[in-house]
């Protein structure tokens, strides 16, 4: 009797027949083909997956670059538009000064702050504005709106000389001054050159005088034992040196110079105001008065503002500002120059500091 042998071992594993391993159901070729794929998976994924990932990464980078480029473009356009708009806005007073198409109008020039070599009270700023205002065929009259405590007699004198020249050159075009808060010293020097002066009843007007001030430290130096060593070529070269005593000779010389300039100031006021002045001993003493008192003394003519003078006196309510305002490009260049200078100084200090530490 023949025994039947099972195809499985005791644990369910493939058995043997005649001592030979059982044949596998998976073809041999398929097993060999799977081995390289397994190796590729172990190396980091299939090639097509890497290609997809690379394309996605590069696409994202390109998108970011494009977004940055467009962002820079739009920001640049915005900056240009803002600069153009600001420049046009700030220069309205200048561009409107041609007046050829503006018709009949009152020309306005503003002076604000100290009369000195820079700012709205500088002769280099006021004189060109006066020339444009007078030469414009549409301007009926010129109004100088002034608010200043005074300043340089040199700058004031140059402005007054030009005012007188233009008044002679354009006899049919009056020149008026309207005082705001204050018109004192060098400011009144300018105002006296106008045809008429209008004030507010509480304005401060006058201070017709000249001064020269400073400090002397010679007494303190003696107390603390400090010796001043000043060498000069020329006996008066140390004139007004704050660390040296003021001699009687130098004091008299300075006083004579002030008296001469004061006399020039008085003559400008007398020539400008004429018979309207009601001179008193205190008029040219350096005192100042309210606008109401100034009218009584003949230092001013009447109450008025820029608008009321244009409307009621000149009869030309349209007002065009001829003041020479500093444009945007000049301000940017000044700021850039200041920043550049500060940067250069900082760089110099940084290079020098390590050597002294």
KEZAVO-151374 format. One record per residue (C-alpha): chain; y, x negated, z. Coordinates in Angstrom, 2 decimals. Example, Ala and Ser with C-alpha at 12.3 -4.5 7.8 and 13.67 -1.06 7.14 Angstrom:
2
{ch=A | v=-4.50 | u=-12.30 | w=7.80};
{ch=A | v=-1.06 | u=-13.67 | w=7.14};
//
This chain:
357
{ch=A | v=0.00 | u=0.00 | w=0.00};
{ch=A | v=3.42 | u=-1.47 | w=-1.07};
{ch=A | v=6.43 | u=-1.53 | w=1.44};
{ch=A | v=9.84 | u=-0.43 | w=0.22};
{ch=A | v=12.68 | u=-2.88 | w=1.11};
{ch=A | v=16.21 | u=-1.53 | w=1.87};
{ch=A | v=19.32 | u=-2.66 | w=-0.07};
{ch=A | v=21.36 | u=-2.93 | w=3.14};
{ch=A | v=20.97 | u=-5.15 | w=6.15};
{ch=A | v=20.81 | u=-3.91 | w=9.63};
{ch=A | v=24.65 | u=-3.83 | w=9.96};
{ch=A | v=25.33 | u=-2.11 | w=6.69};
{ch=A | v=26.08 | u=-5.34 | w=4.85};
{ch=A | v=24.72 | u=-5.93 | w=1.40};
{ch=A | v=21.13 | u=-6.93 | w=1.63};
{ch=A | v=19.03 | u=-9.20 | w=-0.43};
{ch=A | v=16.36 | u=-8.64 | w=-2.87};
{ch=A | v=14.00 | u=-11.41 | w=-3.34};
{ch=A | v=16.33 | u=-13.78 | w=-1.45};
{ch=A | v=19.17 | u=-13.40 | w=-4.01};
{ch=A | v=22.68 | u=-12.11 | w=-3.01};
{ch=A | v=23.55 | u=-8.66 | w=-4.30};
{ch=A | v=25.91 | u=-8.55 | w=-7.24};
{ch=A | v=29.61 | u=-7.48 | w=-6.50};
{ch=A | v=31.03 | u=-4.34 | w=-8.13};
{ch=A | v=34.38 | u=-6.15 | w=-9.00};
{ch=A | v=34.35 | u=-8.02 | w=-12.29};
{ch=A | v=34.74 | u=-11.74 | w=-12.06};
{ch=A | v=37.65 | u=-11.88 | w=-14.50};
{ch=A | v=39.72 | u=-9.48 | w=-12.41};
{ch=A | v=39.26 | u=-11.61 | w=-9.32};
{ch=A | v=40.47 | u=-14.71 | w=-11.13};
{ch=A | v=43.58 | u=-12.92 | w=-12.45};
{ch=A | v=44.61 | u=-11.69 | w=-9.00};
{ch=A | v=44.67 | u=-15.17 | w=-7.51};
{ch=A | v=47.92 | u=-16.35 | w=-9.31};
{ch=A | v=49.71 | u=-13.11 | w=-8.39};
{ch=A | v=48.90 | u=-13.64 | w=-4.76};
{ch=A | v=50.26 | u=-17.14 | w=-5.00};
{ch=A | v=53.53 | u=-15.86 | w=-6.54};
{ch=A | v=53.92 | u=-13.25 | w=-3.80};
{ch=A | v=53.50 | u=-15.94 | w=-1.20};
{ch=A | v=56.17 | u=-18.02 | w=-2.95};
{ch=A | v=58.89 | u=-15.34 | w=-2.56};
{ch=A | v=58.26 | u=-12.35 | w=-4.76};
{ch=A | v=57.59 | u=-11.61 | w=-8.39};
{ch=A | v=59.95 | u=-13.13 | w=-11.06};
{ch=A | v=61.36 | u=-9.77 | w=-12.10};
{ch=A | v=62.38 | u=-9.04 | w=-8.50};
{ch=A | v=64.29 | u=-12.30 | w=-8.24};
{ch=A | v=66.06 | u=-11.59 | w=-11.51};
{ch=A | v=67.12 | u=-8.14 | w=-10.32};
{ch=A | v=68.41 | u=-9.53 | w=-7.04};
{ch=A | v=70.37 | u=-12.28 | w=-8.80};
{ch=A | v=71.93 | u=-9.78 | w=-11.18};
{ch=A | v=72.96 | u=-7.55 | w=-8.28};
{ch=A | v=74.52 | u=-10.45 | w=-6.37};
{ch=A | v=76.45 | u=-11.73 | w=-9.40};
{ch=A | v=77.61 | u=-8.22 | w=-10.26};
{ch=A | v=78.95 | u=-7.76 | w=-6.72};
{ch=A | v=80.77 | u=-11.11 | w=-6.87};
{ch=A | v=82.31 | u=-10.29 | w=-10.24};
{ch=A | v=83.40 | u=-6.91 | w=-8.91};
{ch=A | v=85.11 | u=-8.59 | w=-5.93};
{ch=A | v=86.84 | u=-11.10 | w=-8.19};
{ch=A | v=88.09 | u=-8.35 | w=-10.48};
{ch=A | v=89.33 | u=-6.34 | w=-7.50};
{ch=A | v=91.22 | u=-9.38 | w=-6.18};
{ch=A | v=92.77 | u=-10.07 | w=-9.56};
{ch=A | v=93.95 | u=-6.48 | w=-9.93};
{ch=A | v=95.22 | u=-6.51 | w=-6.34};
{ch=A | v=97.26 | u=-9.66 | w=-7.00};
{ch=A | v=98.58 | u=-8.17 | w=-10.23};
{ch=A | v=99.74 | u=-4.92 | w=-8.62};
{ch=A | v=101.26 | u=-6.76 | w=-5.65};
{ch=A | v=103.16 | u=-9.07 | w=-8.00};
{ch=A | v=104.46 | u=-6.11 | w=-9.99};
{ch=A | v=105.54 | u=-4.39 | w=-6.77};
{ch=A | v=107.40 | u=-7.49 | w=-5.55};
{ch=A | v=109.19 | u=-7.86 | w=-8.90};
{ch=A | v=110.24 | u=-4.19 | w=-8.87};
{ch=A | v=111.50 | u=-4.45 | w=-5.29};
{ch=A | v=113.50 | u=-7.61 | w=-6.06};
{ch=A | v=115.05 | u=-6.03 | w=-9.15};
{ch=A | v=115.91 | u=-2.85 | w=-7.25};
{ch=A | v=117.46 | u=-4.76 | w=-4.34};
{ch=A | v=119.40 | u=-7.02 | w=-6.66};
{ch=A | v=120.77 | u=-4.03 | w=-8.56};
{ch=A | v=121.65 | u=-2.24 | w=-5.31};
{ch=A | v=123.35 | u=-5.22 | w=-3.69};
{ch=A | v=125.32 | u=-6.09 | w=-6.80};
{ch=A | v=126.66 | u=-2.61 | w=-7.47};
{ch=A | v=130.10 | u=-3.63 | w=-6.28};
{ch=A | v=130.16 | u=-6.56 | w=-8.68};
{ch=A | v=128.70 | u=-4.84 | w=-11.74};
{ch=A | v=131.00 | u=-1.90 | w=-11.28};
{ch=A | v=134.06 | u=-4.13 | w=-11.29};
{ch=A | v=134.37 | u=-4.07 | w=-15.07};
{ch=A | v=135.70 | u=-0.55 | w=-14.69};
{ch=A | v=135.91 | u=-0.02 | w=-18.44};
{ch=A | v=133.99 | u=3.25 | w=-18.32};
{ch=A | v=134.87 | u=4.29 | w=-14.77};
{ch=A | v=138.29 | u=5.65 | w=-15.55};
{ch=A | v=141.24 | u=5.80 | w=-13.21};
{ch=A | v=140.37 | u=4.49 | w=-9.75};
{ch=A | v=141.51 | u=2.63 | w=-6.63};
{ch=A | v=140.30 | u=-0.99 | w=-6.37};
{ch=A | v=139.01 | u=-1.99 | w=-2.94};
{ch=A | v=138.55 | u=-5.49 | w=-1.44};
{ch=A | v=137.01 | u=-5.90 | w=2.02};
{ch=A | v=137.76 | u=-8.76 | w=4.45};
{ch=A | v=135.62 | u=-8.74 | w=7.58};
{ch=A | v=135.54 | u=-11.46 | w=10.24};
{ch=A | v=137.29 | u=-14.78 | w=10.60};
{ch=A | v=139.48 | u=-16.20 | w=7.85};
{ch=A | v=137.64 | u=-19.42 | w=7.08};
{ch=A | v=136.10 | u=-21.40 | w=4.23};
{ch=A | v=132.97 | u=-19.22 | w=4.13};
{ch=A | v=132.41 | u=-15.49 | w=4.38};
{ch=A | v=134.39 | u=-12.52 | w=3.12};
{ch=A | v=137.68 | u=-14.05 | w=4.33};
{ch=A | v=137.36 | u=-17.26 | w=2.32};
{ch=A | v=139.91 | u=-17.88 | w=-0.42};
{ch=A | v=137.06 | u=-18.70 | w=-2.83};
{ch=A | v=135.71 | u=-15.17 | w=-2.26};
{ch=A | v=138.92 | u=-13.14 | w=-2.03};
{ch=A | v=140.86 | u=-14.69 | w=-4.94};
{ch=A | v=138.28 | u=-13.92 | w=-7.68};
{ch=A | v=138.01 | u=-10.36 | w=-6.35};
{ch=A | v=141.80 | u=-9.96 | w=-6.50};
{ch=A | v=141.89 | u=-11.20 | w=-10.09};
{ch=A | v=139.17 | u=-8.77 | w=-11.20};
{ch=A | v=140.80 | u=-5.87 | w=-9.39};
{ch=A | v=144.25 | u=-6.47 | w=-10.88};
{ch=A | v=143.02 | u=-7.26 | w=-14.40};
{ch=A | v=140.87 | u=-4.12 | w=-14.62};
{ch=A | v=142.58 | u=-1.60 | w=-16.89};
{ch=A | v=141.16 | u=1.31 | w=-14.89};
{ch=A | v=142.50 | u=0.27 | w=-11.47};
{ch=A | v=145.69 | u=2.05 | w=-10.45};
{ch=A | v=146.29 | u=0.07 | w=-7.26};
{ch=A | v=144.54 | u=-2.49 | w=-5.06};
{ch=A | v=143.70 | u=-1.87 | w=-1.40};
{ch=A | v=142.65 | u=-4.71 | w=0.93};
{ch=A | v=140.71 | u=-3.33 | w=3.89};
{ch=A | v=141.04 | u=-5.97 | w=6.63};
{ch=A | v=139.41 | u=-6.41 | w=10.04};
{ch=A | v=139.89 | u=-9.95 | w=11.35};
{ch=A | v=141.19 | u=-11.83 | w=14.41};
{ch=A | v=142.60 | u=-14.56 | w=12.19};
{ch=A | v=141.52 | u=-18.07 | w=11.33};
{ch=A | v=142.52 | u=-20.86 | w=8.98};
{ch=A | v=146.18 | u=-20.98 | w=7.90};
{ch=A | v=145.05 | u=-22.92 | w=4.82};
{ch=A | v=142.70 | u=-20.16 | w=3.60};
{ch=A | v=145.27 | u=-17.48 | w=4.46};
{ch=A | v=148.01 | u=-19.39 | w=2.64};
{ch=A | v=145.95 | u=-19.73 | w=-0.56};
{ch=A | v=145.17 | u=-16.00 | w=-0.54};
{ch=A | v=148.83 | u=-15.06 | w=0.00};
{ch=A | v=149.96 | u=-17.33 | w=-2.83};
{ch=A | v=147.52 | u=-15.60 | w=-5.20};
{ch=A | v=148.61 | u=-12.16 | w=-3.98};
{ch=A | v=152.23 | u=-12.98 | w=-4.79};
{ch=A | v=151.33 | u=-14.34 | w=-8.22};
{ch=A | v=149.32 | u=-11.22 | w=-9.12};
{ch=A | v=152.01 | u=-8.85 | w=-7.88};
{ch=A | v=154.47 | u=-10.53 | w=-10.21};
{ch=A | v=151.98 | u=-10.49 | w=-13.09};
{ch=A | v=151.12 | u=-6.79 | w=-12.61};
{ch=A | v=154.37 | u=-5.20 | w=-11.34};
{ch=A | v=153.11 | u=-1.66 | w=-11.98};
{ch=A | v=150.01 | u=-2.10 | w=-9.80};
{ch=A | v=150.82 | u=-1.97 | w=-6.05};
{ch=A | v=148.88 | u=-3.92 | w=-3.43};
{ch=A | v=148.27 | u=-2.26 | w=-0.06};
{ch=A | v=146.62 | u=-3.44 | w=3.17};
{ch=A | v=144.70 | u=-1.07 | w=5.44};
{ch=A | v=144.00 | u=-2.45 | w=8.93};
{ch=A | v=140.81 | u=-1.49 | w=10.74};
{ch=A | v=140.36 | u=-2.63 | w=14.37};
{ch=A | v=142.42 | u=-5.81 | w=14.35};
{ch=A | v=144.77 | u=-7.76 | w=12.11};
{ch=A | v=146.00 | u=-10.77 | w=14.04};
{ch=A | v=147.21 | u=-14.30 | w=13.38};
{ch=A | v=145.88 | u=-15.53 | w=10.00};
{ch=A | v=144.83 | u=-11.99 | w=9.11};
{ch=A | v=148.43 | u=-10.77 | w=9.49};
{ch=A | v=149.52 | u=-13.82 | w=7.50};
{ch=A | v=147.58 | u=-12.25 | w=4.58};
{ch=A | v=148.68 | u=-8.68 | w=5.30};
{ch=A | v=152.34 | u=-9.66 | w=5.18};
{ch=A | v=151.92 | u=-10.47 | w=1.49};
{ch=A | v=151.15 | u=-6.85 | w=0.56};
{ch=A | v=153.56 | u=-4.12 | w=-0.57};
{ch=A | v=152.72 | u=-1.88 | w=2.40};
{ch=A | v=150.56 | u=-2.11 | w=5.56};
{ch=A | v=148.70 | u=0.92 | w=6.94};
{ch=A | v=147.20 | u=0.93 | w=10.44};
{ch=A | v=145.54 | u=3.12 | w=13.00};
{ch=A | v=147.63 | u=3.93 | w=16.07};
{ch=A | v=145.22 | u=1.88 | w=18.22};
{ch=A | v=144.81 | u=-1.07 | w=15.85};
{ch=A | v=145.75 | u=-4.54 | w=17.17};
{ch=A | v=148.48 | u=-6.13 | w=15.04};
{ch=A | v=150.49 | u=-9.33 | w=15.32};
{ch=A | v=149.78 | u=-12.61 | w=17.13};
{ch=A | v=152.19 | u=-14.47 | w=14.86};
{ch=A | v=151.63 | u=-17.97 | w=16.17};
{ch=A | v=149.61 | u=-21.16 | w=15.73};
{ch=A | v=147.37 | u=-22.98 | w=18.19};
{ch=A | v=145.34 | u=-26.15 | w=18.50};
{ch=A | v=142.80 | u=-26.32 | w=21.30};
{ch=A | v=140.18 | u=-28.66 | w=22.70};
{ch=A | v=138.83 | u=-30.17 | w=25.93};
{ch=A | v=139.57 | u=-33.35 | w=27.88};
{ch=A | v=136.88 | u=-35.08 | w=29.93};
{ch=A | v=138.70 | u=-38.23 | w=31.04};
{ch=A | v=139.09 | u=-37.07 | w=34.67};
{ch=A | v=135.40 | u=-36.25 | w=35.07};
{ch=A | v=134.46 | u=-39.61 | w=33.54};
{ch=A | v=136.54 | u=-41.45 | w=36.12};
{ch=A | v=134.88 | u=-39.54 | w=38.98};
{ch=A | v=131.35 | u=-40.30 | w=37.83};
{ch=A | v=132.17 | u=-43.87 | w=36.84};
{ch=A | v=131.77 | u=-43.55 | w=33.06};
{ch=A | v=133.85 | u=-45.88 | w=30.92};
{ch=A | v=135.03 | u=-44.78 | w=27.47};
{ch=A | v=134.84 | u=-47.59 | w=24.88};
{ch=A | v=136.73 | u=-46.53 | w=21.77};
{ch=A | v=137.63 | u=-49.06 | w=19.08};
{ch=A | v=139.95 | u=-48.05 | w=16.25};
{ch=A | v=141.69 | u=-49.64 | w=13.29};
{ch=A | v=145.05 | u=-47.88 | w=13.41};
{ch=A | v=146.80 | u=-47.11 | w=16.67};
{ch=A | v=146.60 | u=-43.31 | w=16.20};
{ch=A | v=143.04 | u=-43.10 | w=14.90};
{ch=A | v=141.82 | u=-41.86 | w=18.29};
{ch=A | v=144.30 | u=-38.98 | w=18.23};
{ch=A | v=142.92 | u=-35.90 | w=20.06};
{ch=A | v=139.83 | u=-37.76 | w=21.26};
{ch=A | v=138.46 | u=-35.54 | w=24.09};
{ch=A | v=137.24 | u=-38.55 | w=26.09};
{ch=A | v=140.59 | u=-40.32 | w=26.14};
{ch=A | v=143.81 | u=-39.29 | w=27.92};
{ch=A | v=146.36 | u=-37.45 | w=25.76};
{ch=A | v=149.50 | u=-39.54 | w=25.47};
{ch=A | v=153.00 | u=-38.06 | w=25.36};
{ch=A | v=153.43 | u=-39.45 | w=21.84};
{ch=A | v=150.33 | u=-37.66 | w=20.54};
{ch=A | v=151.25 | u=-34.47 | w=22.34};
{ch=A | v=154.71 | u=-34.41 | w=20.75};
{ch=A | v=153.23 | u=-35.13 | w=17.32};
{ch=A | v=150.72 | u=-32.27 | w=17.63};
{ch=A | v=153.46 | u=-29.93 | w=18.81};
{ch=A | v=155.68 | u=-30.80 | w=15.84};
{ch=A | v=152.81 | u=-30.10 | w=13.46};
{ch=A | v=152.14 | u=-26.71 | w=15.06};
{ch=A | v=155.85 | u=-25.87 | w=14.90};
{ch=A | v=155.91 | u=-26.66 | w=11.18};
{ch=A | v=152.92 | u=-24.41 | w=10.43};
{ch=A | v=154.41 | u=-21.69 | w=12.65};
{ch=A | v=157.61 | u=-21.85 | w=10.62};
{ch=A | v=155.61 | u=-21.37 | w=7.42};
{ch=A | v=153.94 | u=-18.32 | w=8.97};
{ch=A | v=157.27 | u=-16.83 | w=10.04};
{ch=A | v=158.74 | u=-17.32 | w=6.58};
{ch=A | v=155.78 | u=-15.53 | w=4.93};
{ch=A | v=156.28 | u=-12.58 | w=7.30};
{ch=A | v=160.02 | u=-12.45 | w=6.69};
{ch=A | v=159.61 | u=-12.69 | w=2.92};
{ch=A | v=156.89 | u=-10.04 | w=2.86};
{ch=A | v=158.41 | u=-7.53 | w=5.24};
{ch=A | v=162.06 | u=-8.08 | w=4.41};
{ch=A | v=164.55 | u=-5.67 | w=5.96};
{ch=A | v=161.78 | u=-3.58 | w=7.46};
{ch=A | v=161.41 | u=-6.13 | w=10.28};
{ch=A | v=163.18 | u=-5.38 | w=13.54};
{ch=A | v=163.09 | u=-8.88 | w=14.90};
{ch=A | v=163.01 | u=-9.55 | w=18.63};
{ch=A | v=162.60 | u=-12.84 | w=20.52};
{ch=A | v=158.95 | u=-11.97 | w=21.19};
{ch=A | v=158.02 | u=-10.99 | w=17.64};
{ch=A | v=156.96 | u=-14.52 | w=16.67};
{ch=A | v=155.79 | u=-15.61 | w=20.12};
{ch=A | v=152.09 | u=-14.97 | w=19.54};
{ch=A | v=152.00 | u=-11.56 | w=21.24};
{ch=A | v=150.24 | u=-8.63 | w=19.58};
{ch=A | v=150.81 | u=-4.89 | w=19.69};
{ch=A | v=149.17 | u=-1.57 | w=18.94};
{ch=A | v=149.41 | u=-0.09 | w=15.47};
{ch=A | v=151.92 | u=2.51 | w=16.67};
{ch=A | v=154.19 | u=-0.17 | w=18.19};
{ch=A | v=153.77 | u=-2.35 | w=15.08};
{ch=A | v=155.21 | u=0.50 | w=12.95};
{ch=A | v=158.23 | u=0.74 | w=15.30};
{ch=A | v=158.79 | u=-3.03 | w=15.00};
{ch=A | v=158.49 | u=-3.04 | w=11.21};
{ch=A | v=155.26 | u=-5.06 | w=11.23};
{ch=A | v=153.46 | u=-2.09 | w=9.63};
{ch=A | v=154.56 | u=0.89 | w=7.57};
{ch=A | v=152.48 | u=3.97 | w=8.41};
{ch=A | v=149.17 | u=5.34 | w=9.61};
{ch=A | v=146.38 | u=5.53 | w=7.09};
{ch=A | v=142.81 | u=4.80 | w=6.10};
{ch=A | v=141.32 | u=3.62 | w=2.82};
{ch=A | v=140.44 | u=7.19 | w=1.84};
{ch=A | v=143.79 | u=8.69 | w=2.83};
{ch=A | v=145.74 | u=5.97 | w=1.03};
{ch=A | v=143.65 | u=6.41 | w=-2.12};
{ch=A | v=144.01 | u=10.19 | w=-1.98};
{ch=A | v=147.57 | u=10.72 | w=-0.75};
{ch=A | v=149.46 | u=7.56 | w=-1.74};
{ch=A | v=147.74 | u=6.21 | w=-4.84};
{ch=A | v=146.50 | u=9.61 | w=-6.06};
{ch=A | v=143.22 | u=8.09 | w=-7.24};
{ch=A | v=140.36 | u=9.20 | w=-4.98};
{ch=A | v=137.67 | u=7.31 | w=-6.88};
{ch=A | v=137.27 | u=3.99 | w=-5.06};
{ch=A | v=135.55 | u=0.97 | w=-6.64};
{ch=A | v=134.59 | u=-1.97 | w=-4.42};
{ch=A | v=135.50 | u=-5.34 | w=-5.96};
{ch=A | v=134.45 | u=-7.39 | w=-2.95};
{ch=A | v=132.42 | u=-10.42 | w=-3.96};
{ch=A | v=129.16 | u=-9.83 | w=-2.09};
{ch=A | v=126.59 | u=-12.57 | w=-1.84};
{ch=A | v=123.73 | u=-11.59 | w=-4.16};
{ch=A | v=120.03 | u=-11.54 | w=-3.38};
{ch=A | v=119.20 | u=-14.72 | w=-5.35};
{ch=A | v=121.77 | u=-16.71 | w=-3.35};
{ch=A | v=120.40 | u=-15.45 | w=-0.05};
{ch=A | v=116.84 | u=-16.25 | w=-1.10};
{ch=A | v=117.84 | u=-19.76 | w=-2.19};
{ch=A | v=119.67 | u=-20.36 | w=1.09};
{ch=A | v=116.72 | u=-19.17 | w=3.11};
{ch=A | v=114.35 | u=-21.25 | w=0.99};
{ch=A | v=116.56 | u=-24.29 | w=1.45};
{ch=A | v=116.70 | u=-23.76 | w=5.21};
{ch=A | v=112.91 | u=-23.32 | w=5.37};
{ch=A | v=112.38 | u=-26.39 | w=3.23};
{ch=A | v=114.66 | u=-28.44 | w=5.44};
{ch=A | v=112.93 | u=-27.21 | w=8.59};
{ch=A | v=109.54 | u=-28.03 | w=7.08};
{ch=A | v=110.67 | u=-31.52 | w=6.12};
{ch=A | v=112.04 | u=-32.12 | w=9.61};
{ch=A | v=108.83 | u=-30.89 | w=11.19};
{ch=A | v=106.73 | u=-33.11 | w=8.96};
{ch=A | v=108.93 | u=-36.10 | w=9.79};
{ch=A | v=108.65 | u=-35.42 | w=13.51};
{ch=A | v=104.89 | u=-35.03 | w=13.29};
{ch=A | v=104.61 | u=-38.40 | w=11.55};
{ch=A | v=106.91 | u=-40.05 | w=14.10};
{ch=A | v=105.46 | u=-38.56 | w=17.28};
{ch=A | v=102.15 | u=-40.45 | w=17.32};
{ch=A | v=104.05 | u=-43.74 | w=17.27};
{ch=A | v=105.96 | u=-42.97 | w=20.51};
{ch=A | v=103.20 | u=-41.38 | w=22.51};
//
